[in-house]
Amino acid sequence: MMALHPQPPLPGVVWASLPLPALMIGADGLILEANPAAEDFFNLSARSLIGQPAFDRLAIDAPMDEALARARSNQSPLHINDVDVTTGERPPQQCTVHLAPMQDAPDIIMLILSPREIADRMGRSMGVKSAARSAIGMAEMLAHEIKNPLAGIAGAAQLLSMGLSPDDQEMTDLIVEETRRIVKLLEQVEQFGNIRPPDRRPVNIHDALDRARRSALVGFAAHMTIVEDYDPSLPPTFADNDQLMQVFLNLIKNASEACANGGTIRLHTFYDLSLRLRRKDGVPAALPLQIEIIDDGPGIKPEIASEIFEPFVSGRENGTGLGLALVSKIISDHEGWISVDSVPGRTVFRVSLPTAPKEQKQIESKEKR
């Protein structure tokens, strides 16, 4: 007769949302549960994994029986750094293995695999963010002081040009042009650091997209074809209308600049309840409103793809790297999410936003009456 195993105390949404492969292992060494990331890692469903001996499915270059026994006897987490892990169907991969006894069922161990490449990428990302924050802070302090003398230099160059020959005027024109370019960059830095908190209220996503589309087509996107592919049934989001339009304008501009010789930008909206984000108060919130800006340009360089939303990271030779960083900051302030998926010939920036709370919709409705 098959032995009955205790039901593992699963932490609900947290368990399903954990981005690292994780298993619950019983006292007899059998797998009691596997999260979605583990299904991807093993290329097997949780149903296929449950009931199987954990270390028949998972080969770890470490004394795992001893490690599990220590974690259970000490009732404390245990970490094994930089060991080779394989499922037998994939090449060995260096991971850190985390073992943690469950508080309500001490014989059950949660095993989490943290692949080295993910840890390295997170470390690089944190380093970039820290450096970028320092650079932004320093630039904000200096921007105002630098702009004043630059204005004086540009003014002096213009005065000098009045008494110069056409050949010499080329040099003064260059001085004026370059000082204006630097001032523009400093203004972008100031804008990034000084953006006000969003004034959030119910906003029709398609109205904001349409305003951005019309503005882009008479300016920087005049060489592009912009196609609308909307789900007209989408409810309002909860956003600052002007800041949301700025996000869409920046993303359309980014797509336009990627397609210097012309191309097509597709604005796609749809409803998808699968994405949830934990808010600052710890409550998970759905982000069902999806907006995609899709272009058919050459794509993002692979070496910067993971850092494209960081300040001063740009794929263009003379880019400031502040446009997408500003977009990411605004979306974060709106408790939303932005991601990118890029291959040559197709780049998709997806913005995921919450719906407006019911009480806010009712207030807005009363104000219109």
Protein Blocks (a to p, Z undefined) as FASTA:
>chain_A
ZZdddddddehjmmmmpmbdcddddfkopafbdcfklmmmnopafklmgopafklmpccd
bdfklmmmmmmmnopacddehiaddehlaccddddddddddfklmkbccdddddfklmmm
mmmmmmmmmmmmmmmmmmmmmmmmmmmmmmmmmmmmmmmmmmpcfklmmmmmmmmmmmmm
mmmmmmmmmmmmmoccdddddddfklmmmmmmmmmmmmmmmmpccdddddfkbccddddf
klmmmmmmmmmmmmmmmmmnopaddddddddfkbccddfkopacddfbccddddfbebja
fklmmmmmpghiafbfklghlmmmmmmmmmmmnopacdddddehiacdddddddddfklm
mmmmmmmZZ
